Amino acid sequence: MLIMGRSVEVKVTGKSWSEMITILGTYKPRLYYYIVKWKPPDVGQVKCNTNGASKGNPGETAYGFCLGTGMGTYFMLKLKE
């Protein structure tokens, strides 16, 4: 499952701190989700799946990928932290 959130801009001006806390305390972000299902490639084709992440910019990073066939055979996997 893939969960995505949208950044929300909250503009509060001319209010007291207690009013601002009340407004922000009642805010509920909307989450959008999509079901993501992996599908193998057709016979005779190769599929490359990738993923990556970063903690800060610059900061710690990691990535990985795998190449596989429609028969469920993976012939190259690589990970880097």
CORKAHU-V857425 format. One record per residue. N is the residue number from 0. PSI is psi in whole degrees, -180 to 180 (* if undefined). OMEGA is omega in whole degrees, 0 to 359 (NA if undefined). Layout:
# CORKAHU-V857425
n=<N | N>
psi=<PSI | PSI>
omega=<OMEGA | OMEGA>
This chain:
# CORKAHU-V857425
n=<0 | 1 | 2 | 3 | 4 | 5 | 6 | 7 | 8 | 9 | 10 | 11 | 12 | 13 | 14 | 15 | 16 | 17 | 18 | 19 | 20 | 21 | 22 | 23 | 24 | 25 | 26 | 27 | 28 | 29 | 30 | 31 | 32 | 33 | 34 | 35 | 36 | 37 | 38 | 39 | 40 | 41 | 42 | 43 | 44 | 45 | 46 | 47 | 48 | 49 | 50 | 51 | 52 | 53 | 54 | 55 | 56 | 57 | 58 | 59 | 60 | 61 | 62 | 63 | 64 | 65 | 66 | 67 | 68 | 69 | 70 | 71 | 72 | 73 | 74 | 75 | 76 | 77 | 78 | 79 | 80>
psi=<138 | 125 | 129 | 140 | 149 | 140 | 143 | 135 | 121 | 118 | 115 | 113 | 149 | 20 | 159 | 164 | -40 | -38 | -40 | -41 | -40 | -45 | -48 | -31 | -25 | -4 | 132 | 114 | 150 | 133 | 136 | 134 | 150 | 136 | 124 | 123 | 130 | 137 | 131 | 154 | 163 | 158 | 134 | -3 | 164 | 143 | 138 | 117 | 135 | 159 | 151 | 161 | 155 | 141 | 94 | 173 | 101 | 161 | -166 | 141 | 159 | 151 | 165 | 157 | 158 | 143 | 129 | 168 | 172 | -10 | 3 | 12 | 128 | 127 | -3 | 125 | 139 | 135 | 145 | 131 | *>
omega=<179 | 179 | 181 | 174 | 178 | 177 | 184 | 178 | 179 | 179 | 178 | 180 | 177 | 180 | 176 | 180 | 181 | 177 | 180 | 179 | 178 | 180 | 181 | 180 | 180 | 180 | 178 | 179 | 176 | 176 | 177 | 180 | 180 | 175 | 181 | 181 | 179 | 177 | 179 | 178 | 176 | 179 | 181 | 178 | 180 | 179 | 178 | 176 | 182 | 175 | 179 | 180 | 178 | 176 | 183 | 179 | 0 | 180 | 180 | 178 | 175 | 175 | 177 | 174 | 175 | 176 | 182 | 180 | 177 | 180 | 180 | 180 | 176 | 183 | 173 | 177 | 178 | 177 | 176 | 175 | NA>
